[in-house]
Amino acid sequence: MKITSDHFLEHADAALADPDKAQRRDLLGLFMPLARDAAAARYGDFEALRVHLKQVRRHTMEHLEHYLTRFEEEALRNGNQVHFAATPEQLNSTVLSICQDHGARRVAKGKSMVTEETALNDHLQQAGLDVIETDLGEYIIQQAGETPSHIVGPALHKSLAEIRQLFLDRHDLGERPLEQVADIVAEARGILREQFLQAEVGIIGANALVAENGSTMLVTNEGNGDLCANLPPVLIVCTTLERILPRVEDAMALQRLLVRSATGQPQTSYTSFYSGPQRDDDVDGPLETHIILLDNKRTDILASDYSEILDCIRCGACLNHCPIYVGVGGHAYGWVYPGPMGSVLTPLLTSLEQSNDLPNACTSCGRCAEICPANIPLPDLLRDLRQEESQRQLNSPRWRRGLRVHAWFLRHPALYQRLSGWLMPVLAWLGKRRGSLRTLPFAAGWTGTRDFPAPEGGTFMRQYRKRGKVRRRRG
């Protein structure tokens, strides 16, 4: 997937100019937080579960080598083949090599943000393999030639009418109405069923790796993960190092937090643990299984001040609650991971030079930290990235000059108060007719898309002193 996060502002402008998609994002920002809050309230002591998972995740990251070694030993004992990939290129080449070793031509693929990160589909297709996404949302955007706009709901940016027309154009099935959601789902089910049966290789991701028994956990609502894992003769699990957890009960604690935070459900339709290839007395399952663990700078992040971002469980709650994400959508972020978690993770996985706009895509409202099930201090990490951006002078010279001028005034409070005391009445007079200002010097970025509220008159300090004088006279 091409990285275009250095064009965030241009992407955001284009997104804001599309009222239909903006309206759907508004509904997402309204209803998903309500569903999450209701699910958390029904659980009981949701906060205690968050604290517990945070402790487990921090402990696991501090002893990552131990738990990865334990996982590899148990996974091998179960009959899996375990591969470590330092880079996206290594993961892609490992997957392709496995497919070629088995003469595979068709791959049934479950939803996986890791393989979006490595652009696996493009790599396999360039080698002549037929790769089909089997998650309904992923299948829709694959047919549209697009990328996911949300890490949980990849096609949330698509309307029913758009999906209907896409299926009519892509599926050579003659005339049919496809007016109802059920009709569209049934058509996708019929097409995908053949893909499951014909595929020689299945590829899935993992929400957790369990060190104590070498199994992988996958959470889905459609069951396509189980079909990818059990019908093709070869299974490949693509995941990352930080998915590791010590015990099964830790994975289930993560699952309880993940599902409620992601969709507001008490439970997903399918929570599956995969231990290894088919045994002699099994009636189904893959004949050969591979687990590929991707690093891609994770160990560097672990050794940095940003290590807590590795605790992210990919629930998407921070996206649903973020006013920036809701305003501009996932494609504006220009890469795999959008929203607050992506604004931290993308600069670390790519480079701050390529993605320095993302840490600034934040209102500092703090909502992401309030609802993050893994208790990640996302606003703090974003501020640290902004500080690093400033120290490395990656922001524009004009921006740095403006901040230096502002900082100089703040170091001279008497002058600052005198200047603002003169400016506020002027702005109040200019905006008294409309109650706002359509243009404002040095603030074109604000007034280009919204009016600037006109101040009431004097500054806060001037009004405070005036009221103090009135109280003293009365006293």
N, C-alpha and C positions, 0 to 999 in steps of 0.2 A: 504494500500500500504506500503510495507516494506521500511524503511528509510535506504538508503545506501550512503548518502551524505558524509560519512567519507571515502569513497573510490573514491573520485572525480578524483584523479590523475591516478589511475588505469583505471577507466572508460574512461578518456580522452585519454590515450595512446591507448586503444582499438579502440576508435572512429577514431583517426588519422590514424590508420592502415587500414581503410576501404575506399579505394579511390572512390568507387561508391557513397557511402553516402556522402562523403566529397564534391564530385562534385555537388550533389544536394543542399547541404547546401551553397556552393559558389553561386549558382544561386539564392537561397533565399536571401542571403546577398547582391546580386547585384540588383535584380529587386524590392524587397519589399520596400527598402528605396526610390527608384525612384518613385514608385506608391504613397507612403505616401507624399513625397515632392510635387508631382504634385497635389494631392488632397488638400493639405494645401494651395498651391498657388492659386488654383481655388476658394477656399472659400472666400478669401479676407483677412480680418483682423483676421487671425487664432490666432495670438499672444494675441489679446485682449480677445478672447474666452478662451484661456488657463488661462489668469490672472483671468478672471471672475470665472471660475470653481474652481481655486485654492482658491479664497476667500470664495466661497460657501462651499467647502469641509472643510476648516479650521474652518469656523463658525459652521458648523454642528457637527464636532468632538468636538468642545469646549462646545457644548450644546447637547451632544449625548443623555443623559437621557431624556431631554425634547422632542426631536424629536422621540425617540423610544416610549415614552409614547403616544405621539400624534398618531403615526402610529398604535400602538396596538389598541387604542380606535376606530380609523376609520376602521381598518380592521375587528374588531369585529362587528362594526355597519353594515358592508357589509355582514356579515354572515360567515366570516372566523373563523377558530380556530387557535389561535396563541400560539406557544410553544417556550420556550427559552431553549437552550442547552448549558451548560457550557463547555462540553467536546465533542470530537468526539464520544465517547461511548454513551453519552446521546442522541445525534442526531440519531445515528444508532438504538438504542433501541426504540426511539420514532417512527421512520419510521416503524420498524418491528411491533411494537404494533398496529399501525394504519392498516397495511396490515392484520395482524392476526384478528383484530376486524371485518374486512369485509370478512374474509375467502378468501383473495386474494391468487392466485397462480402465476399470471403472472403480471409483472411490465414493462411498457414501459417508458424508461428513456431518457430524453434530456441531452445534454451536460452540465456538471456541474463540475467545478474544486473543489468546496466545497465538493462534495461527493467523489471525488478522494482523497481529504485531509483526509476524515474520513474512507476511504475504505468501503463505504456503500455496493457496489456490493458484495464483499466477505461476508459481514455480512448477507445479505439477502439470498445469495445462500447457505450459510452454514445452514440456517434455512429451506431450501427446496424450496425457491421461484425461479422462472425462471425470470431473469432480462435481458432485451435486450436493448442495447444502440441503439438509433435511429438516432443520428447524424451520417452521413456517415463515417466521419473520426473516430469517436469513435467506430462505428460498426466494421470497418476494424481492428482496433487494439484489440478490444474485441475478434474477431475471431482468431486473431494471438496470443492471450494470452499475450499481451504487455500492456504497459502504454503509455500515451500521451508523445510525444517528444516536443510539442509546445502547448501553452495554447490556441491558436486560431485554428491552423491546427494540430490536434492530430496525423495525419498519414503522415505528410510531409516527414518523413524519408523513406517512402515506395515508391518503384518504381512501374510503371504500371505493369511490368512483375510480380513482387512479389504479387501485389493485385490480378491479374488475376489468378495466380496459387493458391492463398489462397482461392478464391471463387470456383475454380474447385475442390479443396480438401474438402472444408467445405459444399458446397451446393450439395445435392444429386439430381442433375437435368439432369443427362445423359451427352452425348457428345454435346458440343457447342463450337463455336470458342472464344467468349469473346475477340475479338481482339481490339475493339474500347472502348474508355472511355464511350461512350453512352451505349454500351452493358452492361458494368459493373454496371453503375448507374441504368439502367433499371432493372437488376436482383436484385439489392439491394432494389429498390423501391417495387418490387413485393413481396419480402419476408417480408419487414418491414410493408407493408400495412396490412397484416394479424395480425401482432403483435399489431398494433394500435387498430384493431377491437376486438381483444380477451382480451386485458389487462384489469384487474379490477382496477389497480392503475396506474396513471401517475405521474412521478417525473420530475420536471424541476428546473432550477436555476433562478437567477434574476440578471440583471445588475444594477438595482436600485430599491429602495423602496421609495415610495412617502408618506411623512408624512401627507400632507394636505388631502389626500383622501383614504389612506390605500390600494393603489393599488401597484402592482409589475410590473416592466418593464422587458421585455426580448427581446433581439436582436438576430435574426438568419437569415441565408440565405437560409435555406432549408424548413422551415415551419414545421419541425418535432416538434418544441416546441409547436406550436398551436395544433397539433394533440395529443400530450401527454397531453395537458392541457384540451382539450375539449371532446375527445372521451371516455376515461375511466370514470367511475362514481365517482372516488375519485382522487383528485389532491393533491399532496404534493409539496410545493415550499421549497427547501432547499437553504438557503443563509446565509450571515453573517451580523453582526451588522453594520459594516461600510458602507454597501451599501445604507444606509439611506440618503435621500435628502429632503429638505423642500417642494419643489413645483414641479408641473409637468414641468414647463419651465426649472427648473434646470436639471431634468432628460433628457429633450430634448437637452440641452446644452451638457450634458455628451455624449449623443448619437451622436451628430455631431462630437465631438472630437474622440470618440471611433471608429467609423466606418472609418473615414479617416485615423486614425493612425494604425488601425488593418489591413485593406485590401486595402486602397486607394480608396474605393468607396465613392461617395457622400451620398449614402443611402444604407442600407441593404434591402434585399427583404422583410423582415418582422420585424416590430417593434411593439410589442404587449403589451398592458396593461391588466392585469388581476385584477378584482376587487373583485370577490367572486364567490360563487356557483350559479348555475342556478336559475333564478327567475321564477315566475309563468308564465310570458309571454315570456320567452326565448324559442327558438326552440332547442337549444343545450347547451352544457356546463356541467361541473361536478355537481354532486348532493351534493358533500361535498368537502370542500377545507381546507387544513392545511398549515400554514406558519411556518417553523421552523427556528429560528434565532440562529446561532451558534456563540459562543464567542471564545472558544479555544485560550485563551491568548490575544485576541484583546484588552480587557480593560487594561491588563498589558502593552501592547505596547503603548496604548494611553497615559498612565501615564509616559512613558519613553522618552528618547531623540530621539527615533526612530519613533515617532508618525506619521511623514509624509509619511511613507510607507503605512499607511492605506488609503491614498488618491489614491492609485493605482486603475485604472479602468480596468485592465486586458486586455489591447489592444494588448500586445505583441510587440509593436514597439521597446522597448529596446532590445528585443531578436534579432530582425531582423537587428539591427544596431550594435550589439556587436561583435567584432572580436573573442572573446572567445567562445560565443555561436555558431557563424557561424562555427568556427573551430572544435568544439567537439560535438555539438548537445545537445538536451535536456536530453537524458538519462544519460549523464555523470554526471549530477547534483544529481542524485540519489534519487529524490523525486518529488513531484507534481510540484513545481514552479522552472523553470530553468532561466537562463540568469541573468542580473543584478538585476531585481526585486526579483528573487528567491534567489540570493546570499545574499540579505538583509533579506527577509522574512523567509526563511527556518531556519536559526539559531535562529530566534526569536520564531518561532512556535515549533521547536523541541528543540535544545540546541546548544550553540556555541561549546560545546565539541564534539557533533556529526558532526558538519558541519563547522569546523573552516577552512577547505580548501576553502570554497566557497567565503568568502570575499576577498581572495587572487587571485581569478580567475578574474582578472581585469587588464587591461593595463593602466588604468587611462587616457584613451583618452578623457573621458568626453562626448562622443557622446550620451550616454543614457540620460544624463541630458538635452542636447540640444533639443532632440526630444520628451521627455516625455510629453504627453498632460496634465498631472496633475502637471507639474513643480516640480517633486520630485527631491531633490538633491541627487540622487543615489550615485555618487562618494563620497560625504561627509559622507553618512551613511556607505558606505563600509569602508572608512578610520576609522570611529569611531569603527566599529566592529573589524578591525585589531588592533587598539590601545587596545581595550578591550581584545582581544586575547593575546596580548603581556603582558598586566598587569596581566592577570590570568595565564601566562606562559603555554598556550595551544599549542604553536608552539614548534618545536623540539629544544632541548638544543643546537644542532649544529648551528641552525639558529640564536638563541639568542646570542650565542658567536660571530658569524660572525658580527652581527649588532653592538655588543658592541665594537668590534675591529674597525669597520668602523667609529662608532661615535667617538672613541678616536682619530683616525687620523683626523677627521673633526675638532676636537677641537684644533688641533695642525697644522694649515694650512701650516706653513713653512716646517714641516716634510712631510706633505702630498704632497706638491708640489715637494719637492725634490725626494720623492719615485716615484711619478707618472712620473716626468721628466726623471728618469732613466728607468722606465719600458716601457714607450711608444716607444722609439726607438728600444728596444729589440723586442717588439711585432711586430713593423713595419718590422724589418729585418726578423723575422721568417715567416711573412705572405706575403713578397713582391712578391714571385713567383706566388702564387694563388690569392693574394688580400684578403685572409681570412685565418682563423685558424680552423682546424677541431677539435682540442682539446685545452683545456685551463685549467690550474690548478684552482681549486676551482669554476669552472663554468661548471661542467659536465651536469647539468640540462639544460643548454643552448646548448652546443655543442653536446649533445646526439641526438638532432633532427634538428639542423641547424648549419651552419658554423658561426663563429664569424668574423665580418668584421675587417680586419687588420687596425690599425690606420695609418695615413699618415706619421707620424714621431713624432715630438714633441707635447707636450700638448698644449691646447689652450692658456694658460697663457704664455708659453714660446714663442709661435709664435706671440702672441700679443705684448710682450715686444720687440721681435726682430724687428717687423714692426715699433714699436714706435721709436727704435733707428735709423732705416733707415730714417724715416720721419724727425727726428731731425737733422740728418746729411745733408739731402737735404735742410732743412730750414736754 
